[in-house]
């Protein structure tokens, strides 16, 4: 799928992930003065990993040892910071090869994103109802895979940037959590937008320097469907 100008801007700003997602693979060192009342812990130091041999466990439960338990799922700030720390620990683990890191990171953060809602919002109120149930399911699967592929590629660019999480802001029934990405030459703000689902918070959009990932994809999808059909959209999403 052709990358729009807005998407290119997002990639340049983050240096790593996009949508959804930009999260959890940039690296971080939380400022102690900015930590919430629960006290966000620094990512644990990488240690020799005797569990790598379990990566072929047919039950695939081995990865959970890398995923720190969120004590209070109702606390959106704690959820994001805990997941962030888990991912950073994986990225710093020298005993894991890149492919295994990508697999573990996917297991850790996929549950945090509501990709079904994201796909629906990206299509918009006008286009989504035009799809049949099987088409909606397929678009959701392809949309999720596209986002996943993008952030997995960006894990190789991890360079220990720092971030500051700011307190969550209530916006109607949803929550927005600002995060500042700090590099040597700039400070860029990223907004994570979450809604409550299944007794936990789920990310449904990421806004980077004022550019919404969902709005960016919606512009692309609108253009494809305006010039073609749902089949054309699926064809584009199926491209590498």
The 8 nearest C-alpha neighbors of each residue, nearest first, counted from 0:
[[1, 235, 2, 236, 238, 239, 237, 219],
 [0, 2, 3, 219, 235, 4, 6, 238],
 [3, 1, 6, 0, 4, 7, 5, 219],
 [4, 2, 6, 5, 1, 7, 219, 215],
 [3, 5, 7, 6, 8, 2, 9, 215],
 [6, 4, 8, 3, 7, 9, 215, 210],
 [7, 5, 9, 3, 8, 4, 2, 10],
 [6, 8, 4, 10, 9, 5, 11, 3],
 [9, 7, 5, 11, 6, 10, 12, 4],
 [10, 8, 6, 12, 7, 11, 13, 5],
 [9, 11, 7, 8, 12, 13, 14, 6],
 [10, 12, 8, 14, 9, 13, 7, 15],
 [13, 11, 9, 10, 14, 8, 187, 207],
 [14, 12, 15, 10, 11, 9, 16, 21],
 [13, 15, 11, 10, 12, 16, 156, 153],
 [16, 14, 153, 13, 25, 156, 21, 10],
 [21, 15, 17, 150, 20, 153, 13, 22],
 [18, 20, 16, 21, 19, 10, 150, 9],
 [20, 19, 17, 21, 212, 205, 146, 16],
 [20, 18, 205, 17, 21, 204, 22, 146],
 [18, 19, 21, 17, 16, 22, 150, 205],
 [20, 22, 16, 17, 18, 19, 15, 23],
 [21, 23, 20, 24, 16, 19, 25, 18],
 [22, 24, 83, 25, 86, 21, 82, 26],
 [25, 23, 26, 154, 22, 86, 157, 87],
 [24, 26, 157, 23, 15, 160, 27, 22],
 [27, 25, 159, 160, 24, 87, 157, 161],
 [28, 26, 161, 162, 160, 159, 29, 25],
 [27, 29, 161, 162, 30, 41, 26, 160],
 [30, 28, 163, 162, 31, 27, 161, 34],
 [29, 31, 33, 32, 28, 163, 34, 162],
 [32, 30, 34, 33, 29, 38, 39, 28],
 [31, 33, 30, 34, 29, 35, 38, 163],
 [34, 32, 30, 31, 35, 163, 165, 29],
 [35, 33, 31, 38, 32, 39, 30, 36],
 [36, 34, 37, 38, 33, 39, 166, 76],
 [35, 37, 38, 34, 39, 33, 77, 32],
 [36, 38, 35, 39, 34, 77, 40, 70],
 [39, 37, 36, 35, 34, 40, 31, 77],
 [38, 40, 34, 37, 41, 35, 80, 77],
 [41, 39, 38, 42, 84, 81, 43, 29],
 [40, 42, 43, 39, 84, 28, 29, 27],
 [41, 43, 84, 88, 87, 40, 44, 85],
 [44, 42, 88, 41, 45, 84, 40, 85],
 [43, 45, 46, 42, 88, 91, 92, 41],
 [44, 46, 92, 91, 88, 43, 47, 93],
 [47, 45, 48, 44, 92, 93, 94, 43],
 [48, 46, 94, 49, 45, 93, 92, 50],
 [49, 47, 50, 94, 46, 51, 92, 95],
 [48, 50, 51, 47, 52, 53, 94, 46],
 [51, 49, 52, 53, 48, 54, 61, 64],
 [52, 50, 53, 54, 49, 48, 95, 94],
 [51, 53, 50, 54, 49, 55, 56, 48],
 [54, 52, 51, 56, 50, 55, 61, 59],
 [55, 53, 56, 52, 51, 61, 59, 50],
 [56, 54, 53, 57, 52, 59, 58, 61],
 [55, 57, 59, 53, 58, 54, 61, 60],
 [58, 56, 59, 55, 60, 54, 53, 61],
 [59, 57, 56, 60, 61, 55, 54, 53],
 [60, 58, 56, 57, 61, 62, 55, 54],
 [59, 61, 58, 62, 63, 56, 64, 57],
 [60, 62, 63, 59, 53, 64, 54, 56],
 [63, 61, 64, 60, 65, 103, 59, 66],
 [64, 62, 66, 65, 61, 60, 67, 107],
 [63, 65, 62, 66, 61, 67, 60, 50],
 [66, 64, 63, 62, 85, 67, 89, 103],
 [65, 67, 63, 85, 64, 107, 68, 62],
 [68, 66, 85, 65, 69, 81, 82, 64],
 [67, 69, 70, 66, 81, 82, 71, 63],
 [70, 68, 71, 72, 78, 81, 67, 77],
 [69, 71, 68, 72, 77, 78, 74, 73],
 [70, 72, 73, 74, 69, 77, 78, 75],
 [73, 71, 74, 199, 69, 78, 70, 75],
 [74, 72, 71, 199, 75, 200, 198, 78],
 [73, 75, 72, 77, 71, 76, 78, 200],
 [76, 74, 78, 77, 73, 200, 79, 72],
 [77, 75, 78, 79, 74, 80, 167, 166],
 [78, 76, 80, 74, 75, 79, 81, 69],
 [77, 79, 75, 81, 76, 80, 69, 72],
 [80, 78, 82, 76, 81, 77, 83, 75],
 [81, 79, 83, 77, 82, 78, 84, 76],
 [82, 80, 84, 78, 83, 79, 77, 69],
 [81, 83, 85, 79, 84, 80, 78, 86],
 [84, 82, 23, 80, 86, 81, 85, 79],
 [83, 85, 42, 87, 81, 82, 86, 80],
 [86, 84, 82, 88, 83, 87, 66, 67],
 [85, 87, 89, 83, 88, 84, 104, 23],
 [86, 88, 90, 84, 89, 85, 26, 91],
 [87, 89, 91, 85, 86, 90, 42, 43],
 [90, 88, 86, 92, 87, 91, 100, 85],
 [91, 89, 87, 88, 92, 86, 100, 154],
 [92, 90, 88, 89, 45, 93, 87, 44],
 [93, 91, 45, 89, 94, 90, 95, 88],
 [92, 94, 95, 91, 45, 96, 47, 90],
 [93, 95, 92, 48, 47, 96, 51, 46],
 [96, 94, 93, 92, 99, 100, 97, 51],
 [95, 97, 99, 98, 100, 94, 93, 92],
 [96, 98, 100, 99, 101, 95, 155, 154],
 [99, 97, 101, 100, 96, 102, 95, 103],
 [98, 100, 102, 101, 97, 96, 95, 103],
 [99, 101, 97, 103, 98, 102, 104, 95],
 [102, 100, 98, 104, 99, 103, 151, 105],
 [101, 103, 99, 105, 100, 104, 98, 106],
 [102, 104, 106, 100, 105, 101, 62, 99],
 [105, 103, 107, 101, 106, 102, 86, 100],
 [104, 106, 102, 103, 107, 108, 109, 101],
 [105, 107, 103, 104, 109, 108, 102, 62],
 [108, 106, 104, 105, 66, 109, 103, 82],
 [107, 109, 111, 110, 105, 106, 104, 82],
 [108, 110, 111, 105, 112, 106, 107, 104],
 [111, 109, 108, 112, 107, 113, 106, 201],
 [112, 110, 201, 108, 109, 202, 113, 200],
 [113, 111, 202, 201, 110, 114, 109, 203],
 [112, 114, 115, 116, 203, 201, 202, 117],
 [115, 113, 117, 116, 112, 143, 118, 139],
 [114, 116, 118, 117, 113, 139, 119, 143],
 [115, 117, 119, 114, 118, 113, 120, 203],
 [118, 116, 114, 120, 119, 115, 203, 121],
 [119, 117, 121, 115, 139, 116, 120, 114],
 [120, 118, 116, 122, 117, 121, 127, 123],
 [121, 119, 123, 117, 122, 118, 116, 213],
 [120, 122, 217, 118, 213, 123, 119, 216],
 [123, 121, 119, 127, 120, 126, 217, 118],
 [122, 124, 120, 121, 125, 126, 127, 119],
 [125, 123, 127, 126, 128, 122, 120, 119],
 [124, 126, 123, 127, 128, 129, 122, 221],
 [125, 127, 129, 122, 123, 128, 124, 130],
 [126, 128, 122, 129, 130, 124, 123, 125],
 [129, 127, 130, 126, 125, 124, 131, 123],
 [128, 130, 126, 127, 131, 125, 229, 135],
 [131, 129, 128, 134, 127, 135, 132, 126],
 [130, 132, 134, 133, 135, 129, 128, 136],
 [131, 133, 135, 134, 136, 130, 137, 128],
 [134, 132, 136, 135, 131, 137, 130, 138],
 [135, 133, 137, 131, 136, 132, 130, 138],
 [136, 134, 132, 138, 137, 133, 130, 139],
 [135, 137, 133, 139, 134, 138, 132, 140],
 [136, 138, 134, 140, 139, 135, 133, 141],
 [137, 139, 135, 141, 140, 136, 142, 134],
 [138, 140, 142, 136, 118, 137, 141, 115],
 [141, 139, 137, 143, 138, 142, 144, 136],
 [142, 140, 144, 138, 143, 139, 236, 145],
 [143, 141, 139, 145, 144, 140, 138, 118],
 [142, 144, 140, 146, 141, 145, 114, 139],
 [143, 145, 147, 141, 142, 146, 148, 140],
 [146, 144, 142, 148, 147, 143, 141, 149],
 [147, 145, 149, 143, 144, 148, 142, 150],
 [146, 148, 144, 149, 145, 150, 151, 143],
 [149, 147, 151, 145, 146, 150, 144, 152],
 [148, 150, 146, 152, 147, 151, 145, 153],
 [149, 151, 16, 153, 152, 147, 148, 17],
 [152, 150, 148, 153, 154, 149, 101, 147],
 [153, 151, 150, 149, 154, 155, 148, 16],
 [152, 154, 15, 150, 155, 151, 156, 16],
 [153, 155, 156, 151, 157, 152, 24, 150],
 [154, 156, 153, 157, 152, 97, 151, 15],
 [157, 155, 154, 153, 158, 15, 14, 25],
 [156, 158, 154, 155, 25, 159, 26, 24],
 [159, 157, 160, 156, 26, 25, 155, 27],
 [160, 158, 26, 157, 27, 161, 25, 28],
 [159, 161, 26, 27, 182, 158, 181, 25],
 [162, 160, 27, 28, 181, 180, 26, 159],
 [163, 161, 180, 27, 179, 181, 29, 28],
 [162, 164, 179, 178, 29, 165, 30, 180],
 [163, 165, 178, 177, 162, 179, 166, 33],
 [164, 166, 177, 178, 163, 176, 167, 33],
 [167, 165, 176, 168, 164, 76, 177, 35],
 [168, 166, 176, 175, 174, 76, 165, 169],
 [169, 167, 175, 174, 176, 170, 166, 177],
 [168, 170, 174, 173, 171, 175, 167, 172],
 [171, 169, 173, 174, 172, 168, 175, 192],
 [170, 172, 173, 169, 174, 168, 194, 175],
 [173, 171, 170, 174, 194, 169, 195, 193],
 [174, 172, 194, 170, 171, 193, 169, 175],
 [173, 175, 169, 193, 168, 170, 192, 167],
 [174, 176, 192, 168, 167, 191, 193, 190],
 [175, 177, 167, 191, 190, 168, 166, 165],
 [178, 176, 190, 165, 189, 164, 191, 175],
 [177, 179, 164, 189, 163, 188, 165, 190],
 [178, 180, 188, 163, 162, 187, 189, 181],
 [181, 179, 162, 187, 186, 161, 188, 178],
 [182, 180, 186, 161, 162, 185, 160, 179],
 [181, 183, 185, 184, 160, 186, 180, 161],
 [182, 184, 185, 181, 186, 160, 161, 180],
 [185, 183, 182, 186, 181, 187, 180, 160],
 [186, 184, 182, 183, 181, 187, 180, 12],
 [185, 187, 181, 180, 179, 182, 188, 184],
 [188, 186, 180, 179, 185, 208, 189, 181],
 [189, 187, 179, 178, 208, 180, 207, 190],
 [188, 190, 207, 178, 206, 177, 179, 208],
 [191, 189, 177, 206, 176, 205, 178, 192],
 [190, 192, 205, 176, 175, 204, 177, 193],
 [193, 191, 175, 204, 202, 174, 203, 205],
 [194, 192, 202, 201, 174, 203, 173, 200],
 [193, 195, 173, 201, 200, 174, 196, 202],
 [196, 194, 200, 199, 201, 198, 193, 197],
 [195, 197, 199, 198, 200, 194, 201, 113],
 [196, 198, 199, 195, 200, 201, 194, 72],
 [199, 197, 196, 195, 200, 73, 72, 201],
 [200, 198, 72, 196, 197, 195, 73, 201],
 [199, 201, 195, 194, 193, 196, 75, 202],
 [200, 202, 111, 193, 112, 194, 113, 195],
 [203, 201, 193, 112, 192, 204, 113, 111],
 [202, 204, 117, 113, 193, 192, 112, 201],
 [205, 203, 192, 202, 213, 19, 191, 212],
 [206, 204, 191, 19, 190, 212, 18, 211],
 [205, 207, 211, 190, 210, 189, 209, 212],
 [208, 206, 189, 210, 209, 188, 190, 9],
 [207, 209, 210, 188, 189, 206, 187, 12],
 [208, 210, 207, 206, 211, 189, 188, 190],
 [211, 209, 207, 206, 208, 212, 5, 9],
 [212, 210, 206, 214, 213, 205, 215, 209],
 [211, 213, 215, 214, 18, 205, 206, 216],
 [212, 214, 121, 216, 215, 211, 217, 204],
 [215, 213, 217, 211, 216, 212, 218, 121],
 [214, 216, 212, 213, 218, 217, 211, 5],
 [217, 215, 219, 213, 218, 214, 121, 220],
 [216, 218, 121, 214, 220, 219, 215, 122],
 [217, 219, 221, 215, 216, 220, 214, 222],
 [220, 218, 216, 222, 217, 221, 223, 215],
 [219, 221, 217, 223, 222, 218, 216, 224],
 [222, 220, 218, 224, 219, 223, 225, 217],
 [221, 223, 225, 219, 220, 224, 218, 226],
 [224, 222, 220, 226, 225, 221, 227, 232],
 [225, 223, 227, 221, 228, 226, 222, 220],
 [224, 226, 222, 223, 227, 221, 228, 220],
 [227, 225, 223, 224, 222, 228, 221, 231],
 [228, 226, 224, 223, 225, 231, 229, 232],
 [227, 229, 231, 230, 224, 232, 226, 223],
 [228, 230, 232, 231, 233, 224, 227, 130],
 [229, 231, 233, 228, 232, 234, 227, 235],
 [232, 230, 234, 228, 229, 233, 227, 235],
 [231, 233, 229, 235, 230, 234, 223, 236],
 [234, 232, 236, 230, 235, 231, 237, 229],
 [235, 233, 231, 237, 232, 236, 230, 238],
 [234, 236, 232, 0, 233, 237, 238, 231],
 [237, 235, 233, 238, 234, 141, 232, 0],
 [236, 238, 234, 235, 233, 239, 141, 232],
 [237, 239, 235, 236, 0, 234, 233, 145],
 [238, 237, 236, 0, 145, 235, 148, 144]]
